[in-house]
């Protein structure tokens, strides 16, 4: 049995790119996912991490407020 999640939301801040001691790229970011609850809207803030080429791409092309989809 496998669990799978797909989140669609906006970046809450610019992705933060770092390098490990072995030279691998790693980026940390948070996305805000909206949820309608009865008549009001709420947001979940989910911390995420991406590695290698995905991290480099995110650091170069995405900024705060960008709409992204995360699957994991």
N, C-alpha and C positions, 0 to 999 in steps of 0.2 A: 504494500500500500504506500502511495506517495502523496505527500501534501504539496500543494502548489498555490501560490498567491500571485495575483497581478494587481499592482497599485498604480493609480493614475493620480498625479497631484503636481503641485508646483514647488520648486526649490525655495526654501526659506532664506537661504544665503548662498553666496558663491561657493562652489566646491573647493575644498582645501586639499591641494596636491602635496604629497610627501613622497620621499624615496626611502626604501628600507636599506639596511646595510649592504644587502646583496644587489642593490640597484633596481629593484622592482618598484613600479609606481603604485601608489595607493591613494585613493581619494575618499574623504568623508563628506557626507552631505545629509541634509534632512529634508524630507518632503512633507508637505501639508496636504492631507487627503480630506476633502469635505464629506460630510455625512449629514443627511437630513433626518432629524429626529422630531417627529410630530410636526409642529409648525416652525420650529427653529432649526437653524443650521449649526452644526458643530464641526470641529476639525480635529483630526488625529495628526500628531507630529511623529513621524517615523524616521529614526536614524538608520542610515544605510552606509555601506562600504563597497567600493568597486576597486578592482585590481587591474594591473597591466595596461593593455591598449584601451580598455574601456575607461580607465582612470585618466589616461592622457587625453582621450577624446573629450571627456566631460570637462576637464580643466581648461581645455582650449576653446570650446564652443558653447558651453552652457553658463548662464549667469542667474542671479537671483530672479525669481519670478517665472523662469522657463517651465513650461508644461512638459512633464516627462512621464514615462511609463517604466515601472520596475517589475521584473518577474523573477521569482525565486522559489 
